[in-house]
Amino acid sequence: MNMIVGILATLIQYYSFALIIYILMSWFPNSRETGIGQFLARICEPYLEPFRRFVPALGMIDISPIVAFFVLRLATGGLQQLALWFG
């Protein structure tokens, strides 16, 4: 069980890094039109879209990624608790 939790936690960490890179790409013109930008959009946008629907923007600042990171952190903590409970 600990091995599965470790793998899932690592995958969540990699996905968090992908989200960070994708969000930072919005600061640079045309960076999301590159191959890497399109790949990151395919894997990040489906996760970010529900948060964008429910979390309002503050002016021109989109705070939905902050909530998305918080949910990923909760998922990691929940996995760790499951590992302690079962393991």
RODO-2510 file (C-alpha; in nm, 4 decimals, decimal comma):
residues 87
     n   res          X          Y          Z
     1     m     0,0000     0,0000     0,0000
     2     n     0,2834     0,2402     0,0823
     3     m     0,4363     0,1860    -0,2601
     4     i     0,1096     0,2746    -0,4353
     5     v     0,0690     0,5848    -0,2203
     6     g     0,4281     0,6846    -0,2952
     7     i     0,3739     0,6473    -0,6684
     8     l     0,0492     0,8449    -0,6585
     9     a     0,2078     1,1189    -0,4460
    10     t     0,4952     1,1438    -0,6936
    11     l     0,2519     1,1663    -0,9860
    12     i     0,0603     1,4426    -0,8078
    13     q     0,3870     1,6270    -0,7471
    14     y     0,4822     1,6013    -1,1169
    15     y     0,1345     1,7193    -1,2144
    16     s     0,1735     2,0159    -0,9786
    17     f     0,5000     2,1062    -1,1519
    18     a     0,3248     2,0821    -1,4901
    19     l     0,0529     2,3168    -1,3610
    20     i     0,3108     2,5660    -1,2392
    21     i     0,4886     2,5664    -1,5741
    22     y     0,1573     2,5997    -1,7594
    23     i     0,0487     2,8922    -1,5435
    24     l     0,3833     3,0685    -1,5801
    25     m     0,3626     3,0265    -1,9573
    26     s     0,0669     3,2658    -1,9549
    27     w     0,3092     3,5462    -1,8689
    28     f     0,4987     3,5042    -2,1955
    29     p     0,3365     3,5904    -2,5300
    30     n     0,2708     3,2963    -2,7631
    31     s     0,4320     3,0428    -2,5315
    32     r     0,1119     2,8383    -2,5059
    33     e     0,1073     2,7957    -2,8838
    34     t     0,4312     2,5958    -2,8772
    35     g     0,4314     2,2174    -2,8703
    36     i     0,5041     2,2088    -2,4981
    37     g     0,2349     2,4674    -2,4318
    38     q    -0,0222     2,2659    -2,6258
    39     f     0,0762     1,9460    -2,4442
    40     l     0,0476     2,1153    -2,1060
    41     a    -0,2882     2,2640    -2,2078
    42     r    -0,4184     1,9152    -2,2910
    43     i    -0,3245     1,7803    -1,9492
    44     c    -0,3872     2,0899    -1,7331
    45     e    -0,6998     2,2538    -1,8758
    46     p    -0,9383     1,9633    -1,7994
    47     y    -0,8363     1,9873    -1,4331
    48     l    -0,8418     2,3680    -1,4126
    49     e    -1,1715     2,4185    -1,5974
    50     p    -1,4063     2,3184    -1,3102
    51     f    -1,2225     2,5525    -1,0745
    52     r    -1,2519     2,8394    -1,3220
    53     r    -1,6284     2,7886    -1,3361
    54     f    -1,6742     2,8163    -0,9594
    55     v    -1,3933     3,0451    -0,8435
    56     p    -1,4404     3,4054    -0,9554
    57     a    -1,1466     3,6021    -1,0891
    58     l    -1,0244     3,9006    -0,8912
    59     g    -1,0149     4,1628    -1,1601
    60     m    -0,7717     4,0294    -1,4183
    61     i    -0,6178     3,7776    -1,1796
    62     d    -0,7357     3,4168    -1,2015
    63     i    -0,7088     3,2616    -0,8553
    64     s    -0,8581     2,9265    -0,9535
    65     p    -0,5115     2,7627    -0,9861
    66     i    -0,4509     2,8385    -0,6181
    67     v    -0,7647     2,6450    -0,5287
    68     a    -0,6599     2,3683    -0,7689
    69     f    -0,3215     2,3393    -0,5932
    70     f    -0,4969     2,3294    -0,2564
    71     v    -0,7136     2,0389    -0,3751
    72     l    -0,4046     1,8529    -0,4994
    73     r    -0,2423     1,9086    -0,1605
    74     l    -0,5524     1,7739     0,0151
    75     a    -0,5445     1,4684    -0,2108
    76     t    -0,1816     1,4043    -0,1223
    77     g    -0,2578     1,4392     0,2487
    78     g    -0,5549     1,2058     0,2139
    79     l    -0,3385     0,9453     0,0422
    80     q    -0,0833     0,9694     0,3200
    81     q    -0,3549     0,9237     0,5820
    82     l    -0,4846     0,6168     0,3975
    83     a    -0,1347     0,4730     0,3935
    84     l    -0,1063     0,5252     0,7684
    85     w    -0,4504     0,3793     0,8289
    86     f    -0,4000     0,0662     0,6183
    87     g    -0,0334     0,0320     0,6406
***
